[in-house]
């Protein structure tokens, strides 16, 4: 097994379904951890990330919730076109 760490910026125009990061040093990822390296609060919203693995690619989905109301609504994926380029993500991947 090999462990690889890669840091990448978010996209300047997010697309529904997330954005992908390829770990070229690996053919297949068996485990991965993704950590945002900046405060991911934006305006009055709090964001969270989820990720999936396929082959040597990690897909990162960013979701948010508006926390200003008296009863916040459920988490939803950020809108298409949202600029996430000010957030960097560190991916630690294990594979071969």
N, C-alpha and C positions, 0 to 999 in steps of 0.2 A: 504494500500500500504506500501511496505517496500523499503528502499533505501539501496543498497549495493555498497561498493567500493572495487575493487579488482585490484591489480597490478600484472602484469605478464611480463616475458621476451618474446621477439620474438623468433621464432624457429631458431635453428642452421642450418637448411636446409629447406628453404621455399618451399612450394609446390603450384603449380598453383591452383587458386581458393581461396587462403587464408588459415589462420589457425584459429582454433576454441578455444574459451575459454568458459567453462561451469561455470555458476554462481550457484553453488550447493545450496546456501541459498534460491534461488527462484525457483518456479515451472514454472513460465511464466514471461518473461520480457516484459513490455509494452513500455518502453523507455530506451535508453542507450546513453551515450556519451563516446567516446574513445579518449584519449589524449596521444600522444607519449611523454615520459618524457625526451627524449634526442634530440639533434639536429639530424634531420634525413637527413642531407646532407651527401652523401657518394661519395668521389672522386669528380667528376665533375657532379654529378647528384643530383637532388632535389627529395625528395620522398613525397608522400601524402598518407593518409589512407582513406579508406571507410569501412563501416561496415554494416552488416545486422544482424537481430535478428530472431531466430527461437526457440520457446519454451524458455528454460533457457540458450541458447547458443548464443554467439556473434561470428560471423565470420568476421575476419579482413583481408582485402585485401590491400596490399601495392603496390603502383604504383610509377613510376619514370619517369623523363624526363631529357635528357642530355642538360645542359644549356651552353655548351662550344661553340657550333656552332653559326654561324651568324643568323640562323633561326632554333631554336629548333624544333624537331619533336614532335608529340603528346604524351600524357601520355600513358605508357604501364605498364602492371604488371611486377614486378621484376621477374627475371629468376628463374626457379626451381633451388634449391640448394643454393640460396643466403643466407648467414649467417646474420640473423637479431638479434642474441642473445645479441648484445650490445645495443639494443633499448628496453626500458621497456614501457609498455602501462598501463595506468590507465583507468579502466572501471568503470563508475558510472551508475548503473542500477536501474531502478524502476520497481517493479512488485509485485507479490504475491506468 
